[in-house]
Each structure stands twice: as C-alpha cells, then as structure tokens.
Amino acid sequence: MIRNLLFSLFSFFLIVACKESPQTNPNIKKADKLYNEGVNFLEKNDVEAYLKLQEAISYYSKENDFSDISKSLIVQANAQKNRGDFLGAESTLVEALKMMKENDESLYALYDTMGNLKLNQNEYSQAIEWYDKALSAKIEDGEKRLSILNNKSVAECKLGKYKHALNILQKLDLSKLSDINLKNRIKDNIEYTKWLDNNNPEAEINIENILKLKLENNDFWGANSSYSHLAEINKKLNPDKSLYYAKKMLQIAELNKSPEDRLEAIEKIIYVDQPSNTNDHFQIYKSLSDSIQASRNDYTNKFAFIKYENTKVKAEKAEKEVQLLWQYFLSGLLVAVLIIIIILYKKRQKKLQQEKEIEIKNTELKISKKVHDVVANGIYQVMTKIENQENFDKEKALDELEFVYEKSRDISYEKPETKAIIEFDEKISSLIGSFKNGDVNTFLAGNEKNIWSGINESVKDNIYQIIRELLVNMKKHSRASLVAFKFERNNNMVKIQYTDNGIGVPGNFSYKNGLRNTVSRIETIAGEIIFDNTIEKGFRIYISFPTS
C-alpha cells in the first residue's frame, strides 16, 4: 500500500512537471510574443528590445526551453553591439553558447554575431575565425551565407589580404540574390578591394554607379559605405573630391543617426580639409568621441541593470518557490507519516487480534487436553478398577469419581491444581497397578523416590498423564497380557521404557489422539520419545527427559 502511495505521488509530480505543447503552453505563448516585440524594437530602441527579450527569457526559462533562450540572447547581443557594449555582447553570446546543442539552428547566427563584434573591435583575425565557424554551421538561408562571406572579405581586406578577399567575393553567385541592397554592397566591396589591390582606375566610376543604385533604393547605410570608399580613393590624388565625399558621408551618417560613422567622416575631413579648419574639426571630433564613449557606458549600465533586476527578481521568486516547495514537501511528508502510522496501527491491531485468537485456541486446546487427561482418563481409570476387581470398594470408587468431578470443576473455573498429597512414586505405582486385572498383568521396576527428586510439578504432571495415556491406549488397542515399565535416572536425565506383548503396530502406524498428546507432552518438557515396533511381538517405547 505504501509503495502504491509513493508511486501515485511520483506520478502526480511527474504530470505537473511535464511541459505542455507550445500551442497550448501559456508561458511559451507569452515568451514568443515578447520575443517578436523585442526583434521589432531592434535598432529603433535597443534598450526596449533588450528588456522585451529579457522578459521573454524569463518565460522560456520556466519551461527549460534552452533553444529559444539562446535565440533571445543572440538578439540581445545584437542590441548591445548596436550601442557599443561590445564586452557585454560577448558575455551574452557566451551565455547563449553554453545552452546550445551542436545542431542548434541558431548556432550560425551566434558565430556571425561574434564575428561582427570582433570586426567592430578591429580584431580581424578572430573575426575571420568566427565567420568560418558560422559558415561551417547549418545555414538554411543562402543570402545569409553570402552576407557572412562578404563580412569575412572585409576582415581579410583590413588585414591587407586583398587577393584573399577578392577570391572570396568573386566566387559569390549574385545572379539569384533577391536582396538588392546586399547585392550592391557586395559589388561595392569588389570594386573597392580591386582598387586596394592594384589601384584599379575603373573602381571609382563603378562605385559611383553603385552609389546611385543604393540611393535609388533608399539604402542609406550602403550609401555611407560607398561615400567612405570614394573619399578614400581620392584622398591622395584629389583631396577636394575626397573632401566632398567625406562631407556627404557625414550627412548620411547624421541621417542614419550613427555617431560612429560621423566620427569616421570627420576624421576623413580633417585629413583633406584646409589646415585652418583642422582645429575646429578636431574639437568636434573630440566632443563626439567623448559623447560616443559616454553613450556606450550609459547603454552598458542600462543593459547590465536590466540583467541584474531580472536576475534579482528571478532569485527572489526562486527563493519563494523553494519555500513553497519546502512547505509542500513537509505537508506531503506529514501526510505520508500519518498514513504510515494508520497502516502500522491497523497492522498492530490485526496482529493483536490474531494473537488473541491464537491465545483463545491455545486455551481451548489446553482445556481440551485437561478434559482428556483429567476427566476422560480419570473416569476410564475408575472404570478399569471396577472392571478388574470383583469386590471393589464402593466408597473408594465414589471418592475417586468425586475427585474427577472436582478436577473437572477446577478446569471450568481455571483454578490452580492442588498439590498431590501423596508421593509421586506412589502415585505412579498406584496408576500402573490400577490397570492390572485377570487378563493383564503389570510390572514396575526402578520407580524409586530418588528418581523424581528435584523434578518440578509441571514435569511430573506431564509424566503422569503420559503414563496414563500409554496405559489407556494399551487397554483399548494392544490386546496385551503383560505390561512393564522401567524407570532409571542417569545424571540429569530420566529414562522410561514401556513394553507390552500386544499385537504391536502396523507399518503405516499413525498416532491416535492419546499418543499424539503423548508426543506433544514430551516436546513440552524438552524430552524425546522413540517408538520401537521392530520387536517380533508387542510394542516398546523409550522416553527420556531432562530433570531441569
């Protein structure tokens, strides 16, 4: 019953712990909604995006949905990257990586984001390593693969490996590329890399044509890159033209609200503008640089605070949940203890009832034995005397019947038996002699007082009943004419030998009631009885028992 109870409790907690399907699970629904909101906020309001994603993570965590947690962390890292919190973004990506499996569908996005981080921090060799990891991962989106290869070529260019970069870019199949902005960006990079490699004179006009396409498609971020390339191409040979493109880059950077691109544009302007304007440009550059750093620090703190608050809330909630679970556990334990106590109590009651029933049966058996020993055998003994004696003493017979009557009344009231007033050896002699008649002759040897010295009354009573049972059994069944008892005592053992010359016992001999009681009594006094039916005629029994 306890095992069934524990199994039921286990099944209950298992059912409660089982995760529901995403279609019906309210936590997953809430998390997905928050995730989508966070993605939509990305670059418009990166702090709000980060906050939404953190809330989504808290709901995904309730269901141990590690795949969606890591996906949310990757988007969070992009929000941090956009605001210059590069170290924070790396930490977020490492956190995501710990939760992801080898075949996770978002693995390439993590590697790509890490590569972009390294590129922004001018760590070009590491950027290439992460891009290679991204390319080795499973990428379903072909255009995303082209974007990663394009970014890798940029890192190769920054390391001066122009031919490596060109080798990557010229192998790209742009014919099926549906993203016009990405296609123009790759073409722009091809032309600029050719110029870096061998000062290709056609690079400038080709980039200008690509710039027109970018502006027609409102790709202002792509236009920013083209202006940067054109300013760099003309920096040494045509400073005025370089200044023109640098200023156009500054306008686009302001339109894109990109402080980093503004800073790069001002740096290009300082290089080619009139020396008289250098100080003004430098002051603007320094002020903007300080502002960018302050902004990055501010965003770093904001992201860290959101993470801290969420962790703090989760910790407090987890503590409350632990306390609640502990209460549930204690309540469950109390119930289990009560159930066990009830079960043990019922078992105890059942055991006591069984013991009581056994006690009643033993009492009934004891009374039955006493009735057999005292009443039945006593009456049979009196009957034998009357039968065997021609001139019996009527008064003496009545006295013996009165004695049997008193014994039977003592049995009904469970009175303690009175101690025999005659010596035990005389009592044994009288008992054996009472079965002597014209057909049966009894003999007795060794029945001396010292035989019975030190033996307690209970043992004596059992021996008396055993001898009487043997004699009654002989009278009823053996047809013997001679019966002999021999008593002897060696050290702490008394031995009794019974012999008659009756018909003996058959091979399939089984105890009758009397002899069965005899065996039981022998066992009670820790004795031993041996039935010997190997003699040619008659029956012999050996009885032995300890004196103490």
N, C-alpha and C positions, 0 to 999 in steps of 0.2 A: 504493500500500500504506500509506503514511504517512497519507494522507487518510482511508483506511478505519479505521486505528487510532485517529486522533483522533475520528472520528465515533463509534466504539464506546465510547471513554472518555466522550465527552459524553453518549451515550445512557445509560451506566451511572449517571453522577452525576444525570442527569435523573430516572431511575427512583427512585433513592434519595431525591431531594429531593421527589418527588411526595407530596402529602398523602393519607393514607388516608381512607376514608369514616368519618364519626362513629360508625357502627355497629361498625366493626372497629378503629378507632384507639385504642390503649390510653391515649394521653395525653388525648384528648378524654373518654374514659370516666372517668378519674381526676379530671379537671377538673370534669366535670358533678357527680360525687359530692360533691366538696369544695364546689362552689357551693351545692348543695342543703343541705348541712350548715350552711354559713355563713348562709343565709337563715333556717333554723330556729333558729339561735342569736341572731338579731337581737332586741334589746331584753332578752333573757334574760341574755346575756353578750356584750356588744358587742365586747369585745376578742377573745374566742374567734371570734366571727363574722368580724371583720376579718382575723384570722390565717388562717382557713379560706379566705376569699376571696382572700387574697394567694397562698396555695399554689395555688389554682385558676388564678389569673392566670399563675403560672409555667408551668403545663402548657399553658394556652391559647396562651401566647407561643411555645412550641415549634412550634406548628402555624400561627403567624401568624393566629390566629382573633380578629381585632380586634373583631368584633361582640360575642363573648362576654366578651372582656377589658373592653370598655367597660361591658357589663351588670354585670359583677362590681364594677367601680369605682363604679358608681352605688349599689350596695348598701353598699359600703364607706363611701361618703359619708354614707349614712343612719345607719350605725353611729357615725360621727364626730359627726354632727348630734345624735344622741340623747344624746351625752356632752358636748355643749357645745363641741366642737372645730370651731367654725364656719369659721375660716380654713383649717384642714386639709381640711375637707369641700369647700370651694370649690375648693381646689387639686386635689383628687381629681377633681371634676367637670370641671374644665378639661382635665385629663389625658384623661378619657374622651371629651370633646368632640372632641379632636384626632384620635381614632381612628375617629370615627363618620362614616358617609355621610349624605347628605341624607335618604334614605328609611329610615334605620335604625329598626327597630320600637321601640327603647328610647329614642328621642330625646325623646319627650314626658315620659318618666319623669325624664330628666335635667333638663329645663326645670322640671318640677314640683318636684323636689327643690331646685333652685336657688331657686325662688320661696319655698319653705318656709324655706330658710336666711335669705333676706332678710327674711321676715316675723318670724322669731325674733330678728333683729338690729335690728328696728324700722325697717328700710329699706323702707317700704311702697310707694313709687313704683316702685322697682326690682323689688320682689316682683310687682307688677301686670304689669310688662313681661315677666317670665319666665313668669307664668301665661298671658299672651296667646300667647307662643311655644308653650307646651305645648298650648294649645287649637287652634293653627293646625297642629300636627303631627298625624300619623295616630294616632288613638286608637281601638282596636277595642273597648275596654271602656267601655260607656256610663256605668256607675256611677262609673268613674274620672273621666270628664269632669264629672259632677255634683260630685264631691269637689273638683276643681280650681276650678270656678266658685264653690263655697261658700267656699273659701280666698281667692279673689280678692275676694269680697264683704267678708270680714273685713278685708282690707287697705284696701278703699275706706272702710269704717267708721272705721278707725284714722286715716284722713286727713280724717274729718268729712264724707265724701261719702255721706251716709246714703241719699239718694234713688237715687244710682247703685247702691249696694249693694242696696237693695230692688228696683230694676229687674232686677238680675241674679237675685236669689233668687226673685222672684215668677214669673219666666218658666220656672223649672225644673219639669219634669213629674215629680212624685213618685209618680204612680199605678202606674208599672211598676217602681219601685225595690224590689228584693228585700232590700237591706241595711237592716234596721230601725234599726240604730244610726245610719247615715248619714242616714236619713230624719228621725229625731228630732233629730239635730244641726242639720240644715238648718231644720227647723221652729222650733227654739230660736232660731237666728240671725235668722230672720224676725221673731219676736216682739220680740227684744231690739233689733233695728235700728229697728222701728216705735217702740219706746219712746224710743230715742235721737233719732229724727226729730221726734216730736211728743208725747212723754210719754204714749203710749197707755196708758190706765188698765187695759185688759184684758191688757196684756203680762204682769204679774206672775202672775195666775191661770193664764194659758195656759202660762207657763214652768213653773209648779209642776206642772201636769198632765203636761207633757212629762217633767219630772224623775221623776215616778212611773213612767212607762213605761221610762225609762232604768234605774232601779234594778231594776225587774222583769226586765229583760233583762241584769242584771249589767254594764251599760255604765258602769263607774265613772269612766272617763276623760270620758265625756259628762256624767256627773253633776257632775264637777268644774267643767265649764264652766257648767252651769246654776246651781250654787251661787254662782259668781262673778258671774253676771248678776243674780241675786236680791239679792246683797249690794250690788251697785252701784245697783240700782233703789231700794233702801230707805235708802241711805247718808245722804241729807239729811233726808228726811221721817220716817223711822222707824229711828233708829240702833240701837235694841235688836234689831229684827228683822234689820237688816243685820249686826249682831254675831253673831247666831245663825247666819245663813247663812255668814258668814266662818269661824266655828269649824267648821261642817260641811264646808266646803271644805278646811280644814286637816286634818280627819280623813281625808277621801277622798284628799288629797294624800299623807298618810303611808301610807295603804293602797296607793296606786299607786306608792309609793317614788319620788315626783317632788319633788326638792328645790326646783326652780324654782316649782312650784305651791304648795309650802309657804311659800316666800318671799313669793309674791303674797298668800296668805291672811293671813299675819302682817301684811303692810302694810295690808290692809283692816281687820284687827282694831285696829291702832294708831290708825287714823283714827276709829273709832267707840267704842272702849272708854273706860273711866274714865281720866282723866289720871293717876291714881295708879298705874295699871298700865303706863303708857307706857314708863317706863324699863326695866322687866323685858322687855316685848315688844321694845324696841329692842335690848337686849343679845342676846336670842335671834335677832333679825333679823340683827344684825351678825355673830354667830358663824356662823349658817347661810350668810350671804353669803360670808364668808371660806372656809367649808368648800366651798361650791359652786365658788368660783374655784380653790381648791387642787385639787379633784377634776377640774375641767376641764383644768388644767395637767398633772395626772398622766396623764389619758387622752390628752391631746395628745402627751405624751412617749412613752407606750406605743405609740400608733399610729405615731408617727414612727420609733420604734425598730424596730418590725416591718417598716416600709417600708425602713429603712436596712439591716437584716440581710438582707432578701430581695434588695435591690439589690446588696449586697456579695457575697452568695453567687452571684448571677447573674453579677456581674462576674468573680469568680474562676473560675466554671465556663466563662464565655465565653472567658477567657484560656486555660484548659486546652484548650478546644475549638479555639481558634485555633492553639495549639501543636500539637495533634493534626492539624489540617487542614494545617498547615505541614509536618509530618512526612510526611503522606500525599502532599502536593504534591511534596516533594523526592524521595520514593520513586518517585512516578509519573514525575517528571522524569528520574530516573536510569534507570528502565526505558525511557522513551522515547528517551533518549540512547543507551542500549545497543542498542536496536532500530535506531535510525538508523545507528549505527556498523556494525552487522551488515549492514544493507541496503547502505550505502556500500561496505563491504568486498566484498560479493558482486558489486556493480556493478563495482568496481575489478578484481576477479578476472575477471569476464566480459569487461571491456574489454581486459585484458591478454591473455586467451585469443584474443579477436578480433584484437588487434594481432599476436599470434604467428602466427595463421592467415594474416593478410594478408601478414606478412613471409615466411612459407613460400611463399605463392602468388607473391609478387614474386620470390622467389629462383628458384622453378620457372620463372617467365616469363623471368627473366634468363638462366637456363641454357638455356631453350628458344631464346632469341634467339641466344645464343652458339653453340649447336649449329647453328642455321640459318646464322648469319653465318660461323662459322669452318669447321665441318665440311662442311655441305651445299654452301655456295657455294664453299668451297675445293676440294672434290672436283670440283664442276662446272667450276671454272676449269681444273683439270688436264685433265679430260676434253675441254674445249674446245680446249686446246693440242694434245692428242694428235690430236683430230679435224681441226684446221686445219693441222697441219704433217705433210707427207709423210714427212720424215726427222727425226722428233723424237729428242731426246737422252734415251735410256732412263734413264741415270744421273740426269739432272736431274729427270726426272719422278718417279723414286723418291725423290729428295731432297725434292721438294715434297710428296709423299704422306707422307713421314716427318715433314715439318713439320706437316702437318694432323693426323697422329696425335699428335704431341707436344702440339699445341694442345688436342685432344680430351681427352688425359690431364690436362692442366692444368685443364680445365673440371671434370672429375670430382673433382679434389683442391682446387679453388678456389685454384690457385696464381696469384699475380700475373703478368700478362703481361710478358714481357721486352721491353725497348725495341727497336724496329726498328733494325737496324744500317745500313740504307740510308736516304738522304734521302727525305723524304716525297714530293717532286715526282717523284722517280724511281720511287717505289713506285706512285704514281698512273699514271704513264706506262706502267709495266710492266703494271699491271692492265688498263688500257684496250686496250693493244696485244695482250694475250693473247686478246681476242675477235675479232681480225682474222683472216679466212680468205679463201678464194676467193669466198665468197658475200657476205661482209660486210667492208666497208672502214671503218676507224675513223679519226677525225680528232681532233686535240687542239690547243687554242690557249690561250695565256696561262698555262700551268702552269709558273710560274717559282718559284724558291726564295723570293723575297720575298713571294709570295702567302701562304705558310704560316708566315712569320716571326712568332714570339710567340704562336702558337696552341697551346694545351696538347694533350697527347697524347690525352686523352679525346675532345676535339672532333675531332681528326684521325682517331681510330679510327672514330668515328661517320660521318664524311665518307667514309672508305674503304669502310665497309660499305654506305652509301647508294649510292655509285657502282657497287659490285659488284652490289647488288640491282637497280639500273636495267639494268645490262648483262645479268644473268641473265634478268630479265623480258623484255628485248628479244629475247634468244636464243630464249626459249620461245614468245613470243606475237606479236611485232610483224611478223615476216617482212621486216624491214628489210634493205636492202643498204648503206645509208650511216648511220653513227652519228657524231655530232660532239659534243664537249664544249668549252665555252668558259669560261675562268676569268678573273676580274678582281677587283681589290680597290680600293675607294674608301674612304678614311679608315679607319674601324673596321668596315667591312662587306666580307664576301667574297661574290661573286655567281657562281653556276654556272648555265650554260644547257646543257640537254641537248636534242638534236634528233635524230630519226630519220625516215626516209622510209617507214616501215612502213604497216601498214593503219590505224593510228590506234586510237581507242577509240570505242565506240558511245555514243549519248546517255544510255543508262541505265548508264553505266560505274560499277562498284564495285571497290574495291581488292581485289586478291588478297593472299595472305599477304605477299609480298615488298613490295609498295607500301604495305601497311598498316604494316609495320615501318619503311618509309622515313619515313612521316608521323610515326610515334612517335619516331623518332630525331631528326627535325628539331625536334620540340617539346622534346626533351631538351636540345638545345643552344640553345634560345630562338630558333630560326630560323623561316623561313617557306618554304612550298613552294606553287607555283601550277602547276596542270595546265592547259595550253592545248591544247584539241582543236578550236580554231576554224580552224586552217590546213586548206587543201584536202586535203593528203595528209600522212600521218605524224603524229608526236606530239612535243610540246615541253613541257619542264618548266623552270620558273625556281625556283632555290633561292638563298636568301640567309641569312646568319647573322652574328652579331657575332663579332669576333675576341677579345673578352674579356668 
